[in-house]
Amino acid sequence: MKKRAFFAMAVLFLAAIFVSGGISNAGDVERISKESLKSLLGNPDVIVLDVRLPKDRNASQLQIKGAIRENPFKVKEWMKKYPKDKTLVFYCA
């Protein structure tokens, strides 16, 4: 049941795609369904980033398997370590 609730929450996650030219504009941000996200998990060309606030992460027992936690206030520090040819999926809810 936890997995079902977890993937139901995935619908609410804000997902953004980095394209090879850099960060997408706000108008280019795509939202993905829980089914789409589930099908991307494990794909070596996709990196899932948990950018929730630390208090929100700590208050939750749920995390997408394989997601990398990054501080949303330090984007400039970690943004360049991810290859531009990969699809980055962010979640913050």
N, C-alpha and C positions, 0 to 999 in steps of 0.2 A: 504494500500500500504506500510506503514511503516513496518508492520510485514513481508511482503514478502521480502523487501529489507534487513531487519534484518536477516532473516534466509538465505538469499542468501549470506550474509557476513559470516555466520556461517561456510560455506565451507572452508573459509580461516583461521579459527581459529585453532591454534595449540592445539591439545588435547593430554594430556598425562594421562596415567593410573597409579595410585599407586597400586601396588599389595601387598599382605600381607607381603612380605619380605622387603618392603621399596620402595624407588624411583626406577623406571625403568631406565635401561641404555638407552642412546640415541638411540641405535639400536632397542630398544623395544617400542619406542614411537609410538603410533597409531594415525592416523588421522581419524576423523570421518566425515561423511557427515552431511549436515544440517538435513536430514531426521532422521538419527540416533540420532543426538543431540536432535531434537525435541521430539523423542519418549522417551528419557531419562528424560526430564524435569518433575519434580513432583515425580520422583521415590525416595523414602526415602533412598535407598542405593547409590544414586548418589549425589555428591556435586559438583556444578559448581563454579569455582573460576575465578574471573576477575583479571588477573594479568597484566593488561595494565599499562603502565607508567601513573602517575597521570596527566601529561599534555595531554596524549591521551584520558584518561577517561573523563577529563573535557571538551575536545574539541568535544566529541561525545554525541549525544542525545540518543544513543542506548545502551541498556544493556540487557543481557539475564535475564528474569524474575527469581528471586530467587537466582541469582548469588551473591556470597560473594566477596567483594573487598578485596584483599590482596596486600601488597606492594611487588613487585618482588625483591626488594633489601634486604628484611628482611625475607627470606624464613626460616632461622634457628629459627627465633622467633615464627613463626606461624605454621610451618610444623607439629609439634608434637600434636597440638590440634585436628587434624583430625584423626578419627579412621582408622586403617590400613585395616579394613574389608569393607570399603566403596570404591566406585569408584570415583576418583577425576578427573574432567574434567577441564582443564585449557584453558582459552582463552586470547590471548594477541594481537589481531589485531582488 
